[in-house]
Amino acid sequence: MAIELGGSGRNKTPKRGAAPSPRSALAAATPHTAIAGAPPNFLTLPHQISSWGNFDHGDCVTAEEAFAKACHQPEIFITDQIAMAWATKHHVLEGANLHQVMQWMQTDGFHENGKTFDDGQIFSVDWTNPSTLDSAISRGPVKIGVAATQLETAWRTTNGQTGWFGLGFQKDDAEDHCVSLCGYGSLAWLAGQLKVAVPAGVDGTKPGYALFTWDSIGIVDQPSMIAITREAWLRSPTTVVKSGKMAEGHRATA
């Protein structure tokens, strides 16, 4: 199956819609502990992705949940209509905090084709610790809350086509968007997986992350990711399938 790399965002205005999770939720969360054996490079690359309504609505927190389900094998593609209906039902079509949505998804996930796709147990992730974050991503997409202004500028460099680069971001604590980290490794390795070139003058040996947002997957260098991220979460397992087998992501490692 050919990989649909996204890019339907051309000539569209991406929306945001994330609010910071309560500090009490972060403080009470069980932290993810790094597990030995994570590969040096890792990527979960679904064959089909979408915006899941995030060009028309501020449902980025729900859209990220749909992307996380797409990171399983056999892939679970939640339609835009189902994602938006779920967000509407839970009153988060135009904004939500990350932790609240994950809690709802644990007991009332997406319903499609006679099955329910829930979230597993929720763990907080220290995104500033490379080994901890890499370990978490190797177990499933990591849901993060970010300040999106610089991210949107990077996304626009390719008109929303998968393969954009986010480099040199400055610190920004104004969390207003939810995205997903689905891979890590050297910038050159990630670029190779997405079939794009590392920008001229950029050291391809430096570490970076594959990041989903707005119907695309781009590459963000490690300092830039840290500069804009305000919270990070792992669902373990990422997806709990009721009345069906547990899905498991297609993974590329090296």
Buried (B, 14 or more C-beta within 10 A) or exposed (E): EEBBBBBBBEEBEBBBBBBBBEEEBBEEBEBBEBEEEBBEBBBBBBBEBBBBBBBEBBBBBBBBBBBBBBBBEEBBBBEBEBBBBBBBEBEBBEBBBBBBBBBBBBEEBBBBEEEBBBBBEBBBBBBEBBEBBBBBBBBBBBBBBBBBBBBBEBBEBBEBBBBBBBBEBEEBEEBBBBBBBBBBBBBBBBBBBBEBEBEEEBEBEBBBBBBBBBBBBBBBBBBBBBBBBBBBBBBBBBBBBEEBEEBBBBBBEE
